[in-house]
Each structure stands twice: as C-alpha cells, then as structure tokens.
Amino acid sequence: MLKNHELVSEIAAPGVIFEKRPAKRPDGTLAEGLYNAWITLDNPAQYNSYTTEMVKGVILAFRAASNARDVACVVFTGSGDKAFCTGGNTKEYAEYYAGNPQEYRQYMRLFNDMVTSILTCDRPVVCRVNGMRIGGGQEIGMACDFSIAQDLARFGQAGPKHGSAPIGGATDFLPLLVGNERAMEAGVLCEPWSAHRAYREGMITDVVPALKVDGRYVANPLIVTDRLFDEYGRFVHGEAKTGAALDEGKALLKRGTVDLTALDERVEALCGKLLLTFPDCTTKTIEEIRKPKLAAWDRNREGSRAWLALNMMTEARAGFRAFNEGTKDDREIDFVTLRQALARGTPWTPELTESLMPGKRR
C-alpha cells in the first residue's frame, strides 16, 4: 500500500480551485491514468487578488500536485478573462494589515511559502496567463517555469507606486529574465508591459491572440503589432498605440469578444510535449534551471519579509489605503507632498497619512 505524504487530508480553500484534468498526448488522445493538475485563483470580482486564506490554499495545492504520482505537470491560472492575479488583496491589506507590522510579518511567512512551493514543485509549472499579471501576481507568475499569455494581458509591478517594494520575488527574478536595466524600468516605474513586449523581452514563453472580431482572432488592437520599428528607427512592436490609432484600437476592442480557446489549446500543447519526456530527467532539469531564481529568492526572502512588515507603518499604510479608498482613476497618494514633508523632517503621523490620500492634493 502506498504511503500518503500529504500534511492535510483536505486541500480545498476559499478562492482556490484544485483539480486534476486528464492528460493528453500531442495528438489529442487521452493518456489513461495520467493528469495535469490545474490550480486556479478564483476571486474574479477582485481580479483574482489573493487573500490570506487563498495563499494557504495555493501552498497546499502545489504540495498536493507535487506529491501526486499521476500528475505530469501543473497549470497555474486565474478565473475569467480579466486577470491571472493582481497580487495581494488590497482591501485586506488596507483594512487589516496596514499599521499592524507584526501581523503582516506573519502573512509574509505564508506568502514566502507560496512562492517557494512554486519554485520547488516536483512537476513543471505552466502559468496560464488569462489576463493581467500585476504586482504579487507578476511575482508568483515569474516563479513558474513557463508562461503562456493571451495577448490582451498586461504585466507589471505596483510596489513603488502603491507603497511597497517588489521584493516578493520581482527584484530576484526580473534581472534574471530581462536583464538589469529592463528590470529597473519595470520594477521602479511600474509601467505595465503588453504581452507582446513581455514575450519580446524574454519574460514569457509564448503569446496567443484572444480577441475575436467577426468570428476571427485579431491581435491586441491597443498595441503596435504590425511592425518592429517606427519611422525614427525606434523599436515599437508591443508598445501602446497613441492618438488616432489608439482610438481606432479601442473601437475595435469594443466590437470584439474575448475567447481563450487558443490559449487553452497552446497550454494543452505544451503539457502534451512535457508528457513525452522522462519524468525524473524532467524534474532534475527544471530543478537545475530554477537554481538562479531559487538562490536569489532564498538569499533575500527573510530580510524582505522583515522590511515589508515594518513598511506597513509608513509608506505601505498610506499606499494601500489610497488604493483601497480612492476612485478607479485616483488611487495614488500625493507623492510630491510626501517628499516635501519628509524633506522638512515631518514624522510619519496619522495626520501625514491623511494628508496624502487621494482627493487631498494641494
């Protein structure tokens, strides 16, 4: 009789779906008795942002997938077509963790364990990027081994714009994936990249169309996909359109519908290729290729946890509150007022935090 190596008997958690789907060969035929484990973040009303309970569920799901003898690979994704994941649940951050560094430190232990569970999974992990991959969602996505994205998805960090630093994996993984200066651009400026640019920079494995207009797939109409360079020789493929071209793109976007069939087919195709490999050789290969990510992560995660906890008393407290309390178009603090106050030696008081909230700019 086989031993059970699970820590718990029940891995179900609110907001996380774990299921085993039949594995298929590349020709589409079923591989009887074999499966791919699908782990789905199921909080679409909040763009699949993860709550504390969801983080626990992801940890348990990856452990279960890693232990399952009949699982060939893992697909990590989100519900719906708007977002893979936009990071930690800002409402929970703002209303519970802000101002409670001791509690956030405990939470970050769970977050760290979630990232580690991805990086140490005994199966290849495919990130099915069904929509936005932002903030902490970008970090857990980059921890995966492969990423296949629908081309309306956006990728990016949120830290310095919303009161944190992207040290839940982004500062470890970005330089390895895209180089130091591109990592600086992405990590500090927090300007999202299109899926086409993410592919161009080497951040993801593949990109497929998702928008159907009149029954046919078309490329993301909000970005430049029809040429590599503009008239001045600047690389523009994957960059956002402007002016009249952007207006036309928005109109086309409204006419179309999002269809993730091509995304699912590409994910299934990759899983099929992974199925036709020696399992132990594949595990050893992914373990070796993960080493730079894992080494950087292990070197920094505990110090990052401590800093992020203390930051909940200052910038994170202000940034998360601003995002939670602001409007859709105004979720950032008054950065200039903050810098001016700090230059005068103003301490981080509740009054300072209140003066920075959206709608109170001078």
TORLUM-406582 format. One record per residue: x, y, z of N, C-alpha, C in turn. Coordinates in steps of 0.2 Angstrom, whole numbers, padded with zeros to 4 digits, always signed. Layout:
<pts>
XYZXYZXYZ;...
</pts>
This chain:
<pts>
+0004-0006+0000+0000+0000+0000+0004+0006+0000;+0003+0011-0004+0007+0017-0005+0006+0022+0001;+0011+0025+0003+0011+0030+0009+0008+0036+0006;+0004+0040+0011+0001+0046+0010+0006+0051+0013;+0009+0056+0008+0014+0061+0010+0011+0068+0011;+0004+0068+0011+0001+0075+0012+0001+0077+0020;+0001+0083+0021+0001+0086+0028-0006+0086+0030;-0011+0087+0026-0018+0088+0027-0022+0083+0023;-0028+0082+0025-0032+0077+0021-0037+0081+0016;-0037+0088+0018-0042+0092+0014-0038+0098+0011;-0037+0099+0005-0034+0105+0002-0038+0110+0000;-0044+0109+0000-0049+0114-0003-0048+0121+0002;-0049+0127-0002-0048+0133+0002-0052+0138-0002;-0055+0143+0002-0059+0148-0002-0055+0152-0007;-0058+0152-0013-0054+0156-0018-0049+0152-0022;-0048+0146-0020-0043+0142-0024-0046+0135-0026;-0046+0134-0033-0048+0128-0035-0043+0123-0037;-0043+0117-0035-0038+0112-0037-0041+0106-0040;-0039+0105-0046-0042+0099-0050-0037+0096-0054;-0038+0089-0055-0034+0085-0060-0038+0084-0066;-0035+0086-0072-0038+0086-0078-0034+0080-0082;-0038+0076-0086-0034+0071-0090-0029+0074-0094;-0023+0070-0094-0018+0072-0098-0019+0070-0105;-0016+0074-0110-0017+0072-0117-0010+0072-0120;-0010+0067-0125-0004+0067-0129-0004+0073-0134;+0001+0074-0138+0001+0080-0143-0004+0079-0148;-0006+0072-0149-0011+0071-0155-0018+0072-0152;-0019+0074-0146-0025+0075-0143-0028+0069-0139;-0025+0063-0140-0028+0057-0137-0026+0057-0129;-0031+0054-0125-0030+0054-0118-0025+0049-0116;-0021+0051-0111-0016+0046-0108-0019+0044-0102;-0022+0038-0103-0026+0035-0097-0022+0034-0091;-0025+0037-0085-0022+0036-0079-0018+0042-0077;-0017+0047-0082-0012+0052-0080-0016+0059-0081;-0013+0064-0077-0017+0070-0077-0012+0076-0077;-0015+0082-0078-0012+0088-0076-0016+0092-0071;-0012+0094-0066-0015+0097-0060-0017+0105-0062;-0023+0107-0061-0024+0114-0063-0026+0117-0056;-0022+0123-0055-0023+0127-0048-0025+0134-0051;-0032+0135-0049-0035+0141-0051-0036+0146-0045;-0034+0152-0046-0036+0158-0041-0043+0160-0043;-0047+0159-0039-0054+0160-0040-0057+0166-0036;-0055+0172-0038-0058+0178-0035-0059+0183-0040;-0062+0182-0046-0063+0186-0051-0066+0193-0050;-0070+0194-0045-0073+0200-0043-0068+0205-0041;-0062+0202-0038-0056+0207-0036-0050+0205-0040;-0051+0204-0046-0046+0202-0051-0041+0197-0048;-0044+0192-0045-0040+0186-0043-0034+0188-0038;-0035+0193-0035-0030+0195-0029-0031+0190-0024;-0026+0188-0021-0026+0183-0016-0027+0185-0009;-0031+0182-0005-0032+0184+0002-0027+0179+0006;-0027+0180+0013-0023+0176+0017-0025+0169+0016;-0032+0167+0016-0034+0160+0015-0032+0157+0009;-0032+0162+0003-0031+0159-0003-0023+0157-0004;-0019+0161+0000-0012+0159+0000-0011+0153+0003;-0014+0151+0008-0014+0144+0011-0016+0139+0006;-0021+0141+0003-0024+0136-0002-0019+0134-0008;-0016+0139-0010-0011+0139-0015-0005+0134-0013;-0003+0135-0007+0003+0131-0004+0001+0124-0004;-0005+0123-0001-0007+0116-0001-0008+0113-0008;-0011+0117-0012-0012+0114-0019-0006+0112-0023;-0001+0116-0022+0006+0115-0025+0009+0109-0022;+0008+0108-0015+0011+0102-0012+0007+0096-0015;+0001+0096-0015-0003+0091-0017-0001+0089-0025;+0000+0094-0029+0002+0092-0036+0008+0089-0036;+0013+0092-0032+0020+0089-0032+0020+0082-0030;+0016+0080-0025+0016+0073-0022+0012+0068-0027;+0007+0071-0031+0003+0066-0035+0007+0062-0040;+0007+0056-0039+0011+0051-0043+0008+0051-0050;+0002+0053-0051-0001+0053-0058-0001+0059-0062;+0002+0064-0059+0002+0071-0062+0008+0072-0066;+0007+0074-0072+0013+0076-0076+0015+0083-0076;+0011+0088-0075+0013+0095-0075+0007+0099-0071;+0009+0105-0069+0004+0109-0066+0003+0115-0070;-0004+0117-0071-0006+0123-0074-0008+0128-0068;-0005+0134-0068-0007+0139-0063-0011+0144-0067;-0017+0146-0065-0021+0151-0068-0025+0155-0064;-0030+0159-0067-0035+0163-0063-0041+0162-0067;-0047+0163-0063-0054+0163-0066-0055+0169-0071;-0059+0168-0076-0061+0173-0080-0056+0175-0085;-0057+0181-0088-0053+0183-0094-0050+0190-0092;-0051+0193-0086-0048+0199-0085-0041+0199-0081;-0040+0194-0077-0034+0194-0073-0032+0187-0071;-0025+0186-0072-0022+0180-0069-0022+0181-0061;-0019+0187-0059-0019+0189-0052-0016+0196-0052;-0019+0200-0048-0016+0207-0047-0012+0208-0040;-0011+0202-0037-0007+0202-0031-0011+0201-0025;-0008+0204-0019-0012+0203-0013-0018+0207-0013;-0023+0205-0009-0030+0208-0009-0029+0215-0005;-0030+0220-0009-0028+0227-0006-0033+0229-0001;-0039+0226-0001-0044+0228+0004-0042+0225+0011;-0040+0219+0010-0037+0215+0016-0031+0219+0019;-0027+0221+0014-0020+0224+0016-0022+0231+0020;-0027+0235+0017-0028+0241+0019-0032+0241+0026;-0037+0236+0027-0041+0236+0032-0039+0232+0038;-0034+0228+0037-0031+0223+0042-0024+0224+0043;-0020+0223+0038-0013+0223+0039-0009+0230+0040;-0012+0235+0037-0009+0242+0037-0009+0244+0044;-0003+0246+0047-0002+0248+0054-0001+0242+0058;-0001+0236+0056+0000+0230+0060+0006+0226+0057;+0012+0229+0058+0018+0225+0056+0019+0218+0058;+0017+0217+0064+0018+0210+0067+0013+0205+0064;+0007+0207+0062+0003+0203+0058+0005+0202+0051;+0007+0207+0048+0010+0207+0041+0016+0203+0040;+0020+0203+0045+0026+0198+0045+0024+0191+0045;+0018+0189+0049+0016+0183+0049+0013+0181+0042;+0009+0186+0039+0007+0185+0032+0012+0183+0027;+0018+0187+0028+0023+0186+0023+0027+0180+0024;+0026+0177+0030+0029+0170+0030+0025+0165+0025;+0018+0166+0025+0014+0162+0021+0015+0164+0014;+0016+0170+0012+0017+0172+0005+0024+0169+0003;+0029+0170+0007+0035+0167+0005+0035+0159+0004;+0031+0156+0008+0030+0149+0007+0026+0147+0001;+0022+0152-0001+0018+0151-0008+0023+0151-0014;+0028+0156-0014+0032+0157-0019+0037+0151-0019;+0039+0149-0013+0044+0143-0013+0040+0137-0015;+0034+0136-0014+0030+0130-0016+0030+0129-0023;+0030+0135-0027+0030+0135-0034+0037+0133-0037;+0042+0136-0034+0049+0135-0036+0052+0128-0034;+0049+0125-0030+0051+0118-0028+0046+0113-0030;+0041+0114-0034+0037+0109-0036+0040+0104-0040;+0039+0098-0039+0042+0092-0042+0039+0091-0049;+0035+0095-0051+0032+0095-0058+0033+0101-0062;+0034+0101-0068+0034+0108-0072+0028+0112-0071;+0029+0119-0070+0023+0123-0068+0022+0128-0074;+0016+0128-0077+0015+0132-0083+0010+0137-0080;+0012+0144-0081+0007+0149-0079+0003+0151-0085;-0003+0149-0085-0008+0151-0090-0011+0158-0088;-0008+0163-0092-0009+0170-0091-0016+0172-0094;-0021+0172-0091-0028+0173-0094-0030+0180-0094;-0026+0185-0091-0027+0192-0090-0021+0195-0087;-0023+0201-0083-0017+0205-0080-0013+0200-0075;-0007+0201-0076-0002+0198-0071+0002+0204-0068;-0001+0207-0062+0002+0213-0059+0004+0212-0052;+0009+0216-0050+0011+0216-0043+0013+0209-0040;+0010+0207-0035+0012+0200-0032+0010+0194-0037;+0005+0196-0041+0003+0191-0047+0009+0190-0052;+0012+0195-0053+0018+0195-0058+0023+0191-0054;+0024+0192-0048+0029+0188-0044+0028+0181-0044;+0022+0179-0042+0021+0171-0042+0021+0169-0049;+0019+0173-0054+0019+0171-0061+0026+0170-0063;+0031+0174-0062+0038+0173-0064+0041+0167-0060;+0038+0165-0054+0041+0159-0051+0040+0153-0055;+0035+0153-0060+0033+0147-0064+0039+0146-0069;+0038+0140-0072+0043+0138-0076+0042+0140-0084;+0036+0140-0085+0034+0143-0092+0028+0147-0091;+0027+0152-0096+0021+0156-0096+0018+0157-0103;+0012+0156-0103+0009+0157-0110+0003+0162-0109;+0003+0167-0112-0002+0173-0111-0006+0174-0117;-0012+0176-0115-0017+0179-0121-0014+0186-0121;-0015+0189-0128-0011+0195-0129-0015+0201-0127;-0020+0201-0123-0023+0207-0120-0021+0208-0113;-0017+0203-0111-0014+0203-0104-0009+0208-0103;-0008+0211-0097-0003+0216-0096+0001+0213-0090;+0007+0215-0090+0012+0213-0085+0015+0218-0081;+0016+0218-0075+0019+0224-0072+0020+0224-0064;+0023+0228-0061+0024+0229-0054+0020+0235-0052;+0019+0235-0045+0015+0240-0042+0018+0243-0036;+0023+0240-0034+0026+0242-0027+0028+0250-0026;+0032+0253-0029+0034+0260-0028+0028+0265-0030;+0023+0263-0033+0018+0267-0035+0012+0266-0029;+0013+0261-0025+0007+0260-0021+0010+0258-0014;+0016+0260-0012+0018+0260-0005+0022+0254-0003;+0025+0250-0008+0029+0244-0006+0035+0244-0011;+0039+0239-0010+0044+0237-0015+0043+0230-0018;+0044+0229-0024+0043+0222-0027+0048+0217-0025;+0048+0216-0018+0053+0211-0016+0050+0205-0013;+0044+0203-0016+0041+0196-0015+0043+0192-0021;+0049+0193-0024+0051+0189-0030+0053+0193-0036;+0050+0199-0037+0052+0203-0043+0059+0205-0044;+0061+0208-0038+0068+0210-0038+0073+0204-0039;+0071+0198-0037+0075+0192-0038+0075+0190-0045;+0069+0189-0048+0068+0186-0054+0068+0190-0060;+0066+0197-0060+0067+0201-0066+0074+0202-0069;+0079+0203-0065+0086+0204-0068+0088+0197-0072;+0085+0191-0069+0087+0185-0072+0083+0184-0079;+0077+0187-0079+0073+0186-0085+0074+0191-0090;+0075+0197-0089+0075+0203-0094+0081+0207-0093;+0086+0206-0089+0092+0210-0088+0091+0215-0083;+0096+0218-0081+0096+0223-0075+0092+0230-0077;+0094+0233-0083+0091+0239-0084+0083+0238-0086;+0081+0233-0089+0074+0232-0090+0071+0231-0084;+0074+0227-0079+0072+0226-0073+0071+0232-0069;+0075+0237-0069+0075+0243-0066+0069+0247-0069;+0068+0247-0075+0062+0250-0078+0056+0248-0076;+0055+0241-0076+0049+0238-0074+0048+0238-0066;+0053+0237-0062+0052+0237-0055+0051+0244-0052;+0054+0249-0055+0054+0256-0052+0048+0260-0054;+0047+0260-0061+0042+0264-0064+0035+0261-0064;+0035+0255-0063+0028+0252-0063+0024+0253-0069;+0027+0254-0075+0023+0255-0081+0022+0248-0084;+0015+0246-0085+0014+0239-0087+0017+0237-0094;+0019+0231-0095+0021+0229-0102+0015+0225-0105;+0014+0226-0112+0010+0221-0115+0012+0214-0115;+0008+0209-0117+0010+0203-0118+0016+0202-0123;+0015+0206-0128+0020+0206-0134+0026+0208-0132;+0026+0213-0128+0033+0216-0125+0036+0211-0120;+0032+0208-0116+0034+0203-0111+0037+0197-0115;+0034+0195-0121+0037+0190-0125+0044+0192-0128;+0044+0198-0130+0050+0201-0134+0056+0201-0129;+0054+0203-0123+0060+0204-0118+0062+0197-0115;+0058+0192-0116+0060+0185-0113+0057+0184-0107;+0052+0187-0105+0049+0186-0099+0044+0180-0099;+0041+0179-0105+0036+0173-0105+0038+0169-0111;+0035+0163-0111+0037+0158-0116+0033+0159-0123;+0027+0161-0123+0023+0161-0129+0017+0166-0128;+0014+0169-0133+0008+0173-0133+0004+0171-0138;-0003+0171-0137-0008+0170-0142-0013+0175-0142;-0017+0175-0148-0022+0180-0148-0028+0178-0144;-0032+0183-0142-0038+0182-0138-0044+0185-0140;-0043+0191-0144-0049+0195-0146-0052+0192-0153;-0058+0191-0153-0061+0189-0159-0066+0194-0161;-0065+0196-0168-0070+0201-0171-0072+0198-0177;-0079+0198-0178-0082+0195-0183-0080+0187-0184;-0079+0184-0178-0078+0177-0179-0070+0175-0180;-0066+0180-0180-0059+0179-0182-0054+0182-0176;-0049+0179-0175-0044+0182-0170-0041+0187-0173;-0040+0193-0169-0036+0198-0171-0031+0200-0165;-0025+0203-0167-0020+0204-0162-0023+0210-0158;-0020+0211-0152-0022+0216-0147-0022+0223-0151;-0028+0226-0152-0028+0232-0156-0026+0238-0152;-0024+0238-0146-0021+0244-0142-0014+0244-0142;-0010+0240-0145-0003+0240-0146-0001+0239-0153;+0005+0241-0154+0008+0240-0161+0010+0233-0162;+0007+0230-0167+0009+0223-0168+0011+0222-0176;+0010+0227-0180+0011+0226-0187+0018+0228-0189;+0023+0231-0185+0029+0232-0187+0034+0232-0181;+0040+0232-0183+0045+0232-0177+0048+0239-0175;+0049+0243-0180+0052+0250-0179+0047+0255-0182;+0048+0261-0179+0044+0267-0182+0048+0270-0187;+0046+0276-0189+0050+0280-0194+0056+0283-0192;+0057+0283-0185+0064+0285-0182+0068+0280-0180;+0066+0273-0182+0071+0268-0180+0070+0265-0173;+0065+0268-0169+0064+0265-0163+0060+0259-0163;+0061+0254-0158+0058+0248-0158+0051+0249-0155;+0046+0248-0158+0039+0249-0156+0034+0243-0156;+0037+0237-0158+0032+0231-0158+0031+0230-0150;+0024+0229-0149+0022+0228-0142+0021+0234-0138;+0022+0240-0140+0021+0246-0137+0014+0249-0138;+0012+0253-0133+0005+0256-0134+0004+0260-0139;-0002+0260-0143-0003+0265-0148-0005+0271-0145;-0005+0277-0149-0006+0283-0147-0011+0287-0152;-0014+0292-0150-0018+0296-0154-0024+0293-0158;-0024+0294-0164-0030+0291-0168-0030+0284-0168;-0023+0281-0169-0023+0274-0169-0025+0270-0163;-0024+0274-0157-0027+0271-0151-0034+0271-0150;-0037+0277-0153-0045+0277-0153-0048+0272-0157;-0044+0271-0163-0047+0265-0168-0046+0258-0164;-0041+0258-0161-0040+0251-0157-0045+0250-0152;-0047+0255-0148-0052+0255-0143-0059+0253-0146;-0060+0256-0152-0067+0255-0155-0067+0247-0157;-0061+0245-0160-0061+0238-0162-0062+0233-0156;-0059+0235-0150-0059+0231-0144-0066+0230-0142;-0070+0236-0142-0077+0236-0140-0081+0231-0145;-0079+0231-0151-0083+0226-0156-0082+0219-0155;-0076+0217-0152-0074+0210-0151-0077+0207-0145;-0075+0201-0144-0076+0197-0138-0070+0193-0137;-0069+0192-0130-0063+0188-0128-0064+0181-0128;-0060+0177-0132-0061+0170-0132-0054+0167-0131;-0054+0163-0125-0047+0160-0123-0046+0153-0126;-0050+0151-0131-0049+0144-0134-0042+0143-0136;-0039+0148-0140-0032+0147-0142-0027+0147-0136;-0028+0150-0131-0024+0150-0125-0024+0143-0122;-0030+0140-0122-0031+0133-0119-0027+0128-0123;-0028+0129-0130-0025+0125-0135-0018+0125-0134;-0015+0131-0133-0007+0131-0133-0005+0129-0126;-0009+0130-0121-0007+0127-0114-0007+0119-0115;-0012+0116-0118-0013+0109-0118-0007+0106-0123;-0005+0110-0128+0000+0108-0132+0007+0107-0128;+0008+0112-0124+0014+0112-0120+0014+0106-0115;+0008+0106-0112+0008+0100-0107+0009+0093-0111;+0006+0093-0117+0007+0087-0121+0015+0085-0122;+0018+0091-0124+0025+0090-0125+0029+0088-0119;+0027+0091-0113+0030+0089-0107+0029+0081-0105;+0023+0079-0107+0021+0072-0105+0026+0067-0109;+0028+0069-0115+0033+0064-0118+0040+0066-0117;+0041+0066-0110+0048+0066-0108+0049+0061-0102;+0055+0059-0100+0057+0055-0094+0055+0060-0088;+0051+0057-0084+0049+0061-0078+0054+0063-0073;+0059+0059-0071+0064+0061-0067+0069+0065-0070;+0070+0064-0077+0075+0068-0080+0072+0075-0081;+0066+0076-0082+0062+0082-0082+0063+0086-0076;+0061+0082-0070+0062+0085-0064+0068+0088-0062;+0074+0084-0064+0081+0086-0062+0082+0092-0067;+0080+0092-0073+0082+0098-0077+0078+0104-0075;+0072+0104-0073+0069+0110-0071+0072+0113-0064;+0074+0108-0060+0077+0110-0053+0084+0113-0055;+0088+0111-0060+0094+0115-0061+0093+0121-0064;+0088+0122-0069+0087+0128-0072+0084+0133-0067;+0080+0131-0062+0077+0135-0057+0082+0138-0052;+0088+0135-0052+0093+0137-0047+0095+0144-0046;+0096+0148-0052+0097+0155-0051+0091+0159-0047;+0085+0157-0049+0079+0160-0046+0079+0158-0039;+0080+0152-0037+0079+0149-0031+0085+0152-0026;+0091+0153-0029+0096+0155-0025+0095+0163-0023;+0093+0167-0028+0091+0174-0026+0086+0174-0021;+0080+0170-0022+0075+0170-0018+0077+0168-0011;+0080+0163-0010+0082+0161-0003+0087+0166+0000;+0091+0169-0004+0096+0174-0001+0092+0180+0002;+0086+0182-0001+0083+0188+0001+0077+0188+0004;+0073+0182+0004+0066+0182+0006+0065+0184+0014;+0069+0182+0018+0068+0183+0025+0069+0190+0027;+0075+0193+0024+0076+0201+0025+0070+0205+0022;+0068+0202+0016+0062+0206+0013+0056+0206+0018;+0055+0200+0021+0049+0199+0025+0049+0204+0031;+0055+0205+0034+0055+0210+0039+0054+0217+0037;+0057+0219+0031+0056+0225+0029+0049+0227+0027;+0046+0222+0024+0039+0223+0022+0035+0224+0028;+0036+0220+0033+0032+0221+0039+0032+0228+0042;+0039+0230+0043+0040+0237+0046+0037+0243+0041;+0037+0242+0035+0035+0246+0030+0027+0247+0031;+0024+0243+0034+0016+0244+0035+0015+0249+0040;+0020+0252+0043+0019+0258+0047+0019+0264+0044;+0022+0264+0038+0024+0271+0034+0021+0271+0027;+0025+0269+0022+0023+0270+0015+0017+0265+0013;+0018+0259+0015+0013+0254+0014+0006+0256+0017;+0006+0258+0023+0000+0260+0026-0004+0266+0022;+0000+0270+0019-0003+0276+0015-0005+0273+0008;+0000+0269+0005-0001+0267-0001-0007+0262-0002;-0008+0257+0002-0013+0253+0002-0020+0256+0004;-0020+0261+0008-0026+0264+0010-0028+0268+0004;-0024+0272+0001-0025+0276-0005-0028+0272-0011;-0026+0266-0012-0028+0262-0017-0035+0259-0015;-0036+0257-0009-0042+0254-0007-0048+0260-0006;-0046+0266-0004-0051+0271-0003-0052+0276-0009;-0047+0276-0014-0048+0280-0019-0053+0278-0025;-0054+0282-0030-0058+0280-0035-0054+0276-0040;-0057+0274-0045-0054+0270-0051-0048+0274-0054;-0050+0280-0055-0045+0285-0058-0040+0289-0054;-0041+0287-0047-0037+0291-0042-0035+0287-0036;-0030+0283-0037-0028+0278-0032-0021+0279-0029;-0018+0284-0030-0011+0285-0028-0011+0291-0023;-0006+0291-0019-0005+0296-0014-0002+0303-0018;-0002+0308-0014+0001+0314-0017+0009+0313-0016;+0012+0311-0020+0020+0309-0020+0024+0316-0018;+0022+0321-0021+0026+0327-0020+0025+0330-0013;+0019+0330-0011+0018+0332-0004+0021+0328+0001;+0022+0321+0000+0025+0317+0004+0033+0319+0004;+0036+0319-0002+0043+0321-0002+0044+0327+0001;+0040+0332+0000+0041+0339+0003+0041+0338+0011;+0036+0334+0014+0035+0334+0021+0041+0330+0024;+0044+0325+0020+0049+0321+0023+0056+0326+0023;+0056+0330+0018+0062+0334+0017+0062+0339+0023;+0056+0341+0026+0056+0345+0031+0057+0342+0038;+0057+0335+0038+0058+0331+0044+0052+0329+0047;+0046+0330+0043+0040+0328+0046+0039+0320+0048;+0037+0319+0054+0037+0311+0056+0031+0308+0052;+0031+0301+0052+0025+0298+0050+0020+0297+0055;+0015+0302+0055+0010+0303+0059+0003+0301+0056;-0002+0299+0059-0009+0298+0056-0011+0304+0052;-0009+0310+0054-0011+0317+0051-0007+0317+0044;-0001+0315+0044+0003+0315+0037+0000+0310+0033;-0002+0304+0035-0005+0299+0031-0012+0302+0028;-0016+0305+0032-0022+0308+0030-0021+0313+0024;-0016+0317+0025-0015+0322+0020-0013+0320+0013;-0011+0314+0013-0008+0311+0007-0014+0307+0003;-0020+0306+0006-0025+0302+0002-0027+0306-0004;-0030+0301-0009-0032+0304-0015-0038+0309-0013;-0038+0314-0018-0043+0320-0017-0041+0325-0012;-0035+0325-0009-0032+0330-0004-0026+0333-0007;-0025+0333-0013-0019+0336-0016-0020+0344-0016;-0015+0347-0015-0015+0354-0015-0015+0357-0021;
</pts>
